[in-house]
Amino acid sequence: MSSHHIVREKQEPALYIHHLGNFDEEYLGQLLEWSPTLIVAASEYEKVISMGLKVDIVFGNDENLNTQENTKWMFTPHESLPTVVKYLISEKYPAVNIISVENKFDDLACFLNDINIVLFTETEKSYAVKKDFSVWKPAGSIFKIDIVAYFETDNLKQIDNGDFVVIKDGFVSFNFMVDYLFLSEPLN
């Protein structure tokens, strides 16, 4: 018997590759480790299958793509993050990891009550946290915080470039009055 377990059926976040660019293959491997549903923008499809990956769903309007066997095609007039997120919500996915060029939640914030979203770029991962969020981090860890409202935190100090650094190994907590606070961390 194999010691590897394949987890499917929406237990793990789906992975949507909107724009792969030069995203680190090791991080990509980590995101694929538990065999998530792999969704790809049509413009990224050829690059993704050239890496030997099995694509579950393609979103876009390129009718000339030769898709892999058992790949579902979702025709959309343009490749938009909200379209894919709406589809995942309708299919009852609890979470999605998205690889893209930008880590902006502008078009996605309205979906945060329905699905957990983590945005990955080549250099950062960004996510929204709810009130009273805390996480253990080693000293020296960096957070970028999209300051949309007053918040309080402990075990963090702001440094010259506006980022926040963890003071000592331990929990970092965030308290605020808005629905979400948007955090980013560098991918090291």
C-alpha positions, -999 to +999 in steps of 0.1 A: +000+000+000+011+035-008+017+060+020+005+088-004-031+098-001-049+117-028-073+143-014-099+154-038-135+165-038-130+200-026-112+192+007-082+212-003-082+247-019-086+247-057-056+261-076-063+287-103-033+297-125-043+331-139-008+341-148+022+318-140+050+341-151+082+330-134+064+316-104+088+293-084+084+257-093+091+245-058+062+267-045+040+254-073+049+219-062+038+227-027+005+241-039-001+209-059+010+186-032-025+174-022-038+172-057-061+202-058-085+208-086-063+226-111-079+254-130-060+273-157-066+304-178-066+295-215-036+318-221-015+298-196-027+263-206+001+253-230+028+264-205+011+245-177+007+212-196+043+215-209+053+212-172+036+178-171+006+189-151-030+175-154-054+203-158-090+198-146-107+230-160-097+257-185-113+292-185-111+314-216-121+319-251-093+302-272-113+277-292-081+264-308-067+248-277-062+210-278-071+201-242-061+170-224-085+142-220-111+148-193-103+185-191-134+206-187-136+237-209-154+268-195-159+293-223-157+328-210-154+360-231-123+370-211-101+356-184-113+373-152-106+363-116-142+371-105-156+347-131-135+318-118-142+326-082-180+327-089-177+293-105-158+279-075-184+293-051-212+278-072-194+244-070-191+247-032-153+251-030-143+264+004-110+280-007-088+288-037-052+296-042-046+319-072-013+325-090-013+359-107+007+390-115-010+412-089-020+405-054-049+430-054-082+420-038-101+449-054-123+426-076-124+398-051-133+413-017-170+409-023-165+371-024-146+367+009-177+358+029-182+328+005-147+315-001-112+318+013-088+333-012-050+334-012-033+353-040+002+343-049+026+364-071+062+356-079+073+373-047+044+373-022+014+356-009-016+378+002-047+369+021-076+385+040-079+378+077-110+382+099-112+399+133-090+385+161-067+367+138-034+354+152-006+333+138+027+320+151+057+335+133+095+334+139+113+367+147+122+387+116+092+376+096+078+403+074+042+414+069+029+440+044-004+453+057-029+470+034-040+496+059-077+503+052-087+510+087-073+514+122-059+481+137-040+470+167-014+442+168+012+428+191+047+414+185+051+436+154+069+468+147+067+490+116+100+495+098+112+524+075+097+510+043+062+506+058+064+469+063+060+453+097+085+429+112+079+402+139+098+412+171+102+378+187+093+342+180+056+338+189+021+347+181+012+378+162-024+389+166-044+415+147-075+433+161-095+456+140-131+468+135-136+462+097-146+429+082-111+420+069-075+431+070-054+423+040-019+409+047+010+399+025+041+379+032+072+375+011+078+341-005+114+334+007 
